[in-house]
Amino acid sequence: MLNRKWLKGLLTMGLLVGGIGASAITAQAKRYAKVIKTSYSLVESSTYLNVTGKHALYNKPGTTKGAKVVKTKSQLKKYAVSKHGMDSFMWLRTATTNRHSVYLKIATFDHKVQGWIYDGKTKNPYVGVIRYQDAAHTVPAGGVNAFKTVTPSSLTTDEATGFYRLANPGTANDGTAKVYSTPFETGPFKVIVNMPNKASSADYANDVFVITGAETRTRQGDRWLSVQDLSNSRIAGVIRDGALKKIAPVSAQDGVTVNYVERSTGKKVGSVIVPFGAAVGKTTMDFGYEFDNQPGASTQYMNMPAGYIGAYSEDNFFGTQPGTHDVTKGSVVTYYVQKKTN
């Protein structure tokens, strides 16, 4: 028969050992990070990002309690090289944890995918919302990098100096018939038709256009042209490359002659003939404001004489001068210039 005192000792020792074990397990339980700072939350933004595929996307900052994977690293790598514009991401919010980790809330342009992704540590150098491993800002510290949905494209001489009409006026909604606010799928914002008649561009088949710039959609690889309608000041925006046809040079009697006159001497130093194109419902052309009103854009179509610039002020420019509006076919208008000083 077992000694009761000896058995009681064993039980007591067992309880003590068990208690020590339980305490050790509790002490080793996972400790989660806590969010201690957040920025204001946006629904949409123009801060565009691309994922690197080095970090997964979570439903909440990845080291906090309850965080679950929304998209794996391998899934995000497919988004990184996608040819679909709506697969691009935008920044919506920033969160910082008590471990000095920074997470970004991001979403695709169509909001079909959204979540939190690691951005780096608070000590990492940064530009905007992107943190980097190096001071030169070349190596992302986290799972995202800066991204541009369009890249500038140089104009050819023909594009920059020519006058154009719509090649396919009509109702097509694929970028070949109408002028739009931006190229398709280059942002989360609604693309609108920048024409009074939203349904069809047939009304503007006779309008005269100039090309002021160009850009290529980064993901899709196609080129879009920035255009200005010299016949209708309410039409300006972008259209697909190839959607315009060049107008052959015209004689003075079939166009509008713009004479460049040196203001200080009254001497004519150059000229350009703009093809005539009456605005819909009119027998005249109203291009005064649009002919040179393109700060930062190409104006080679003006054929401005070398060494000269417009002799106008911000409040007194070509478009405010008498005779630049409601011009008829065969008209002659004067554009005053002055020599460049540097």
C-alpha positions in Angstrom: 0.0 0.0 0.0 1.4 3.5 -1.0 2.4 5.9 1.6 -0.2 8.6 1.7 2.4 11.3 2.6 4.6 10.3 -0.2 1.7 10.3 -2.8 0.6 13.8 -1.6 4.2 15.0 -2.2 4.1 13.7 -5.7 0.8 15.4 -6.4 2.0 18.7 -5.0 5.2 18.6 -7.1 3.1 17.8 -10.2 0.9 20.8 -9.6 3.9 23.0 -9.2 5.5 21.7 -12.3 2.2 22.1 -14.2 1.9 25.6 -13.0 5.4 26.5 -14.1 4.7 25.0 -17.6 1.4 26.9 -17.9 3.1 30.2 -17.0 5.8 29.5 -19.6 3.3 28.9 -22.4 1.4 32.1 -21.5 4.7 34.1 -21.5 5.5 32.7 -25.0 2.1 33.6 -26.5 2.3 35.7 -29.7 2.4 39.4 -29.1 0.8 41.4 -31.9 1.8 44.9 -33.1 -0.6 47.7 -32.5 -1.4 50.6 -34.8 -0.6 53.9 -33.0 -1.0 56.4 -35.8 -3.1 56.6 -39.0 -3.7 59.2 -41.7 -7.0 60.4 -43.0 -8.7 57.7 -45.1 -9.4 58.5 -48.8 -11.8 56.8 -51.2 -9.7 57.7 -54.3 -6.4 59.4 -54.9 -4.0 60.4 -57.6 -1.0 58.8 -55.7 -0.4 55.8 -57.9 1.6 52.8 -56.9 2.8 49.5 -58.3 3.3 46.4 -56.2 6.7 44.7 -56.1 5.6 41.2 -55.2 7.9 41.1 -52.2 5.2 41.5 -49.6 1.6 40.2 -49.5 -1.5 42.3 -49.2 -3.5 41.9 -45.9 -7.0 42.9 -44.8 -5.3 45.0 -42.0 -1.7 45.9 -41.2 0.1 42.6 -41.5 1.6 42.2 -37.9 -1.6 43.2 -36.1 -4.1 40.8 -34.6 -6.5 39.3 -37.1 -4.5 40.1 -40.2 -5.3 37.8 -43.1 -3.8 37.6 -46.5 -5.9 39.2 -49.3 -3.4 38.6 -52.1 -0.2 36.5 -51.9 3.1 37.7 -53.1 2.9 35.6 -56.3 -0.6 37.0 -57.0 0.6 40.5 -56.7 3.5 39.9 -59.1 0.8 39.3 -61.8 -0.7 42.7 -61.0 2.7 44.3 -61.3 3.0 43.3 -65.0 -0.7 43.4 -65.9 -1.6 45.1 -69.2 -4.9 46.3 -67.8 -5.0 49.9 -66.5 -7.5 49.2 -63.8 -5.0 46.8 -62.2 -3.0 49.7 -61.1 -3.1 50.7 -57.4 -3.6 53.9 -55.6 -2.8 54.9 -52.0 -5.7 55.5 -49.6 -4.2 55.6 -46.1 -1.1 55.2 -44.0 -0.7 53.4 -40.6 2.2 53.2 -38.2 2.6 50.5 -35.6 4.3 50.5 -32.2 7.1 48.6 -33.8 7.9 51.5 -36.1 6.6 49.6 -39.2 4.6 51.6 -41.8 1.7 50.1 -43.8 -0.2 51.5 -46.7 -3.8 50.9 -47.5 -4.0 50.6 -51.3 -6.7 49.7 -53.8 -6.9 49.0 -57.5 -8.5 51.7 -59.6 -11.7 49.7 -59.8 -11.7 48.9 -56.1 -12.0 45.2 -56.7 -8.8 44.6 -54.7 -7.8 46.5 -51.6 -5.9 46.0 -48.4 -2.8 46.8 -46.4 0.8 46.3 -47.5 4.1 46.8 -45.8 5.9 50.0 -46.7 9.0 49.9 -44.6 10.2 51.3 -41.3 9.8 54.9 -40.0 13.6 55.3 -40.2 13.7 54.5 -43.9 14.1 57.5 -46.3 10.9 58.3 -48.2 9.4 60.3 -51.1 5.7 60.9 -50.7 4.3 57.7 -49.2 7.0 55.4 -50.5 9.8 54.4 -48.2 13.2 53.2 -49.6 16.2 51.2 -48.4 18.6 53.8 -49.8 19.0 57.6 -49.8 18.9 57.7 -53.6 15.3 56.3 -53.4 15.9 53.5 -55.9 15.2 50.4 -53.8 11.7 50.2 -52.2 11.8 49.1 -48.5 8.4 47.5 -48.7 5.9 46.1 -51.2 5.2 49.1 -53.3 6.9 51.5 -55.6 5.9 54.8 -57.3 4.1 54.4 -60.6 3.1 56.6 -63.5 0.2 55.4 -65.6 1.4 57.5 -68.6 4.8 58.6 -69.9 5.5 61.6 -72.1 6.1 60.9 -75.8 7.9 63.3 -78.2 6.0 64.7 -81.1 7.1 64.2 -84.7 7.7 67.3 -86.8 4.5 66.6 -88.7 2.5 66.3 -85.5 3.9 69.4 -84.0 3.6 71.7 -87.0 0.6 70.4 -88.8 -3.2 71.1 -88.8 -5.6 68.2 -88.5 -9.2 67.1 -88.7 -10.9 64.0 -87.1 -10.2 60.9 -89.2 -13.2 59.0 -87.9 -15.9 61.4 -86.7 -18.9 59.6 -85.3 -20.2 57.7 -82.3 -17.4 55.3 -81.5 -16.4 55.2 -77.8 -13.0 53.6 -78.2 -10.9 56.8 -78.3 -10.8 57.0 -82.1 -13.7 59.4 -82.7 -14.1 61.7 -79.7 -11.9 63.9 -77.6 -11.7 62.8 -73.9 -10.5 64.3 -70.7 -7.8 61.7 -70.2 -6.7 58.4 -71.8 -8.8 55.4 -70.7 -7.9 53.5 -67.5 -5.0 55.8 -66.4 -6.7 56.7 -63.1 -9.6 55.9 -60.9 -11.5 59.0 -62.0 -14.3 59.1 -64.5 -13.2 59.8 -68.1 -15.5 62.3 -69.8 -16.1 63.3 -73.4 -14.7 66.8 -73.8 -17.1 67.8 -76.6 -20.4 69.7 -76.4 -22.1 66.8 -78.2 -21.2 63.8 -76.0 -22.9 61.2 -78.3 -21.2 61.9 -81.6 -18.3 64.0 -83.0 -19.9 64.2 -86.5 -20.7 67.8 -85.8 -17.0 68.6 -85.6 -15.9 66.8 -88.7 -14.9 70.1 -90.3 -13.1 71.5 -87.2 -9.3 72.3 -87.3 -7.2 70.6 -84.6 -3.6 71.1 -83.5 -1.5 68.6 -81.6 0.1 70.0 -78.4 1.5 66.9 -76.8 1.5 63.1 -76.6 1.8 60.4 -74.0 1.9 56.6 -73.9 -0.1 54.5 -71.5 2.4 52.6 -69.4 0.6 49.3 -69.0 -1.2 49.2 -72.4 1.7 50.7 -74.5 -0.5 52.7 -76.8 -0.1 56.4 -77.6 -2.6 59.2 -77.1 -2.4 62.8 -78.5 -3.2 66.0 -76.6 -5.3 68.2 -79.0 -6.9 71.6 -79.2 -9.7 72.5 -81.5 -9.1 75.9 -83.2 -12.6 76.0 -84.4 -14.3 75.4 -81.1 -12.8 76.6 -77.8 -15.0 74.0 -75.9 -13.1 71.1 -77.3 -9.7 70.1 -75.9 -8.3 66.9 -74.5 -6.9 63.6 -75.8 -7.6 61.2 -78.6 -5.9 58.0 -79.7 -2.9 58.3 -82.0 -4.1 57.7 -85.6 -7.5 59.3 -85.0 -6.5 62.5 -86.8 -5.8 63.1 -90.5 -3.5 65.9 -91.6 -4.9 68.8 -93.6 -2.9 69.6 -96.8 -1.5 73.1 -97.0 -4.1 75.6 -98.2 -3.8 78.9 -100.0 -4.4 82.2 -98.2 -7.9 82.5 -99.8 -8.9 79.1 -98.3 -7.5 79.7 -94.9 -6.8 82.4 -92.2 -3.4 84.1 -92.5 -1.7 85.1 -89.2 1.0 87.7 -89.8 3.7 88.1 -87.2 4.5 91.7 -86.8 7.3 93.1 -84.7 5.6 95.5 -82.3 8.5 98.0 -82.0 9.0 98.4 -85.8 5.7 97.4 -87.3 7.7 95.1 -89.6 6.3 91.8 -90.7 8.7 89.0 -89.7 6.8 85.9 -90.6 3.4 84.3 -91.2 1.4 81.1 -91.1 -1.8 80.1 -92.9 -4.3 78.2 -90.8 -6.8 76.0 -92.7 -10.3 77.4 -92.3 -12.9 75.3 -90.5 -16.1 77.0 -89.4 -17.5 75.8 -86.1 -20.8 73.9 -86.2 -23.8 76.2 -86.8 -21.5 79.1 -87.8 -20.0 80.5 -91.0 -16.9 81.9 -89.2 -14.0 80.5 -87.2 -13.2 81.6 -83.7 -9.7 80.6 -82.8 -8.3 83.6 -81.1 -8.0 82.2 -77.6 -6.9 78.8 -78.7 -4.2 79.6 -81.2 -1.5 80.3 -78.6 -3.2 79.7 -75.3 -1.2 76.5 -74.4 1.3 77.2 -71.5 3.8 74.4 -71.4 2.5 72.7 -74.5 4.0 72.5 -78.0 3.1 75.5 -80.2 5.2 74.7 -83.2 2.1 74.8 -85.4 2.2 78.6 -84.9 5.4 78.7 -87.0 6.6 81.6 -84.8 9.6 83.3 -86.4 12.9 82.2 -84.8 14.2 84.5 -82.1 10.7 86.0 -81.4 8.1 85.6 -78.7 4.6 87.0 -78.4 4.4 90.7 -77.4 1.5 90.2 -75.1 0.9 90.2 -71.3 -1.1 87.8 -69.2 -4.2 90.1 -69.4 -3.6 91.4 -72.9 -2.9 88.5 -75.2 -3.7 87.5 -78.8 -7.1 86.1 -78.0 -8.2 89.5 -76.6 -7.4 91.4 -79.8 -10.0 92.6 -82.2 -10.3 90.6 -85.3 -9.2 87.2 -83.8 -12.8 86.0 -83.4 -15.4 85.2 -85.9 -12.9 85.3 -88.7 -14.0 84.4 -92.2 -12.3 82.4 -94.9 -9.5 84.4 -96.4 -9.1 86.7 -93.4 -5.8 88.2 -92.3 -5.0 88.8 -88.6 -2.0 90.3 -86.9 0.0 88.6 -84.1 2.5 91.0 -82.5 5.9 89.7 -81.5 9.1 90.9 -79.9 12.6 89.7 -79.9 13.7 87.3 -77.2 16.0 88.9 -74.6 17.9 85.8 -73.6 
